[in-house]
Amino acid sequence: MSTAITTPAGRMAALARAELTLFGRSRGTLVAALFVPLTLPFAMRSAVEEMDVKDVGLSVGLVMLPASIGFSLLFAVYSSLVGVFTARREELVLKRLRTGELRDAEILAGAALPAVVMGLVQCVLLAVGCMALLDVGAPSAPHLAVIGLLLGLAACVSLAALTASFTRTVESAQVTTLPMMMITMLGSGVIVPLELLPDRLASVCELLPLTPVITLVRGGWSGDLSAYETLGPLVTALAWIVIGVFAVRRWFRWEPRR
């Protein structure tokens, strides 16, 4: 056995390679994770063009670019990982892995790595596509966009593991993921910018898990976020990650649900 596989990084890499092989065999997961996030943003272009986004200082590109990243995080990372964690648990894969050298965090991280990498690549491609086709231009504060994306990936992994804890079968994952996906698409600025919502409703929506991600990514391109305005989304995103990690440690199930 290679020495590298006995290190945490080596063990997670080996698990990620195995997971990638299994991931490629699921056509339904591939379609949902690869093609849906790439087509949905541009399918909603006509709807965005009908919104009064210019009245709130936005453009079609500044709405669609963070929206496309939001779709990728939801479908390529969150939704696909709920299915992965649920399937591996019901197949007793997670239970067997716990009897070896892998620690709990390494098992979850290794299983999530292919989806995270795929989501990251998708987000980059979508950002480049929006910049080229929608005349968005280069980001004014790229560090905010990078921070927002990384926080979004971490939040989606932890929330996916938490959702899988209450998901009985792979088929039921299509139902248990709906609340998170619908709330995010409707309330986090993915489909409708918060600037177009009533102030009270927008204040509530700012506390949703992926709202900080959309805010930071959009602010990264527009450059309109001040240091003070950046602090709120950062704190909110970190709070959701901490809550997600705590909940996973407390409620994640390693054996099949009966």
C-alpha positions in Angstrom: 0.0 0.0 0.0 1.2 3.5 -0.9 2.4 5.6 2.1 0.4 8.5 0.7 -2.9 6.7 1.2 -2.2 6.5 5.0 -2.2 10.3 5.2 -5.5 12.2 5.6 -5.1 13.8 2.1 -4.2 10.5 0.5 -7.1 8.7 2.1 -9.6 11.4 1.0 -8.1 11.4 -2.5 -8.5 7.6 -2.8 -12.1 7.9 -1.6 -12.7 10.8 -4.0 -11.5 8.7 -6.9 -13.7 5.9 -6.0 -16.7 8.2 -5.6 -16.0 9.8 -9.0 -16.2 6.4 -10.6 -19.6 5.7 -9.0 -20.7 9.3 -9.8 -20.0 8.7 -13.5 -22.2 5.6 -13.6 -25.4 7.5 -12.5 -26.8 9.1 -15.6 -29.6 10.9 -13.7 -27.1 12.5 -11.3 -24.8 13.5 -14.2 -27.6 15.2 -16.1 -28.9 17.1 -13.0 -25.4 18.1 -11.9 -23.8 18.9 -15.2 -26.4 20.1 -17.6 -29.2 21.7 -15.5 -26.9 24.3 -13.9 -25.5 25.2 -17.3 -28.8 25.7 -19.0 -31.1 27.2 -16.4 -29.4 30.6 -16.0 -29.7 31.4 -19.7 -33.2 30.0 -19.9 -34.3 32.7 -17.4 -32.6 35.5 -19.3 -35.9 36.7 -20.9 -37.5 36.9 -17.4 -34.6 38.9 -16.0 -34.8 41.3 -18.9 -38.4 42.1 -18.0 -37.5 43.0 -14.5 -36.8 46.6 -13.5 -33.2 45.8 -12.5 -31.8 49.1 -13.9 -34.0 51.0 -11.4 -32.0 49.4 -8.5 -28.6 49.9 -10.1 -28.2 46.4 -11.5 -27.9 45.0 -15.0 -29.0 41.7 -16.6 -25.5 40.4 -16.4 -25.1 41.3 -12.7 -28.3 39.4 -11.9 -27.6 36.4 -14.1 -24.0 35.8 -13.2 -24.5 35.3 -9.4 -27.7 33.5 -10.2 -25.9 31.0 -12.4 -23.4 30.3 -9.6 -26.3 29.8 -7.3 -27.9 27.3 -9.6 -24.6 25.4 -9.8 -24.2 25.3 -6.1 -27.8 24.0 -5.7 -27.8 21.4 -8.4 -24.1 20.3 -8.8 -23.2 20.4 -5.2 -26.1 20.4 -2.7 -28.7 18.3 -4.6 -26.2 15.7 -5.9 -24.5 15.3 -2.5 -27.7 14.6 -0.8 -28.2 11.7 -3.1 -24.6 10.6 -2.7 -24.6 10.6 1.1 -27.9 8.9 1.2 -27.0 6.2 -1.3 -23.6 5.4 0.3 -25.3 5.2 3.7 -28.1 2.8 2.5 -25.5 0.7 0.7 -23.6 0.3 4.0 -20.5 2.0 2.4 -20.3 4.6 5.1 -20.5 2.0 7.8 -17.7 0.0 6.3 -15.5 3.0 5.8 -15.8 3.9 9.5 -14.2 0.6 10.4 -10.9 1.5 8.6 -8.4 4.4 9.0 -10.7 7.0 7.6 -12.1 9.5 10.2 -15.7 10.7 9.9 -14.8 14.1 8.5 -12.5 12.5 6.0 -15.3 10.2 4.8 -17.7 13.0 4.2 -15.0 15.3 2.7 -13.7 12.5 0.3 -17.3 11.6 -0.8 -18.0 15.3 -1.4 -14.8 16.2 -3.2 -15.9 15.2 -6.8 -19.1 17.3 -6.6 -17.3 20.2 -5.0 -14.7 20.2 -7.8 -17.3 19.9 -10.4 -19.3 22.7 -8.9 -16.2 24.9 -8.7 -15.3 24.3 -12.4 -18.9 25.0 -13.4 -19.0 28.3 -11.5 -15.8 29.4 -13.2 -17.1 28.4 -16.7 -20.5 30.1 -16.0 -18.7 33.3 -14.8 -16.6 33.4 -17.9 -19.6 32.7 -20.1 -21.6 35.6 -18.5 -18.6 37.9 -18.8 -18.4 37.1 -22.5 -22.0 37.0 -23.5 -23.7 39.5 -21.1 -21.0 42.2 -21.1 -20.5 42.0 -17.4 -16.8 42.8 -17.4 -14.1 41.7 -15.0 -14.8 41.6 -11.3 -14.0 44.9 -9.4 -13.3 43.0 -6.2 -12.5 39.5 -7.2 -11.6 38.5 -3.6 -15.2 39.0 -2.6 -16.4 36.7 -5.3 -13.8 34.0 -4.4 -14.7 34.2 -0.7 -18.4 34.0 -1.5 -17.9 31.0 -3.7 -15.8 29.1 -1.2 -18.3 29.9 1.6 -21.1 28.7 -0.7 -19.3 25.4 -1.4 -18.7 24.8 2.4 -22.3 25.6 3.3 -23.8 23.4 0.5 -21.7 20.4 1.7 -22.7 20.7 5.3 -26.4 21.3 4.5 -26.3 18.4 2.0 -25.0 16.1 4.8 -27.7 17.4 7.2 -30.5 16.9 4.6 -29.2 13.4 3.9 -29.6 12.6 7.6 -33.4 13.0 7.2 -33.6 11.3 3.8 -34.6 7.7 3.8 -33.9 6.7 0.2 -32.2 8.1 -2.9 -35.6 8.5 -4.5 -36.9 10.6 -1.6 -33.9 12.9 -1.9 -35.8 14.6 -4.8 -38.4 15.6 -2.2 -36.2 16.4 0.8 -34.0 18.8 -1.2 -37.0 20.8 -2.5 -37.4 23.1 0.5 -33.8 24.3 0.4 -33.8 24.7 -3.4 -37.1 26.5 -3.6 -36.4 28.8 -0.7 -32.9 29.6 -2.1 -34.1 30.3 -5.7 -37.0 32.5 -4.6 -35.6 34.2 -1.6 -31.8 34.4 -1.9 -31.6 36.6 -4.9 -31.1 33.8 -7.4 -34.2 34.5 -9.5 -35.4 37.8 -8.1 -32.8 40.2 -6.7 -33.4 41.2 -3.1 -33.4 44.9 -4.2 -36.7 44.3 -5.9 -38.4 42.8 -2.8 -40.1 44.8 0.0 -37.6 45.9 2.6 -39.0 43.7 5.4 -39.0 40.6 3.2 -35.6 41.4 1.9 -34.3 41.7 5.5 -35.6 38.2 6.3 -34.2 36.8 3.1 -30.7 38.1 3.9 -30.5 35.5 6.6 -31.0 32.5 4.3 -28.1 30.1 3.7 -27.1 31.1 0.2 -28.1 34.8 0.2 -24.6 35.8 1.5 -23.0 33.9 -1.4 -25.1 35.7 -4.0 -24.5 39.1 -2.3 -20.7 38.6 -2.2 -20.4 37.3 -5.7 -22.5 40.2 -7.1 -20.5 42.6 -4.9 -17.3 41.1 -6.3 -18.3 42.1 -9.8 -20.0 45.4 -9.1 -17.5 46.6 -6.4 -20.4 48.3 -4.6 -20.0 46.6 -1.2 -18.2 48.5 1.5 -16.2 46.8 4.2 -19.2 47.3 6.6 -21.7 45.9 4.0 -19.4 42.9 3.5 -19.3 42.0 7.2 -23.0 41.0 7.4 -22.9 38.5 4.6 -19.6 37.0 5.9 -21.0 36.6 9.4 -24.2 35.0 8.1 -22.4 32.6 5.8 -20.0 31.5 8.5 -22.9 31.1 11.0 -24.7 28.7 8.6 -21.5 26.7 8.1 -21.0 26.4 11.9 -24.7 25.4 12.4 -24.4 22.9 9.5 -21.3 21.3 10.9 -22.7 21.1 14.4 -26.0 19.6 13.1 -24.1 17.0 11.0 -22.0 16.0 14.0 -25.1 15.7 16.1 -27.6 14.1 13.7 -25.8 12.5 10.7 -26.7 8.9 10.3 -24.0 6.4 9.3 -26.3 3.4 9.1 -29.4 2.8 6.9 -32.6 4.3 8.2 -35.2 1.7 9.1 
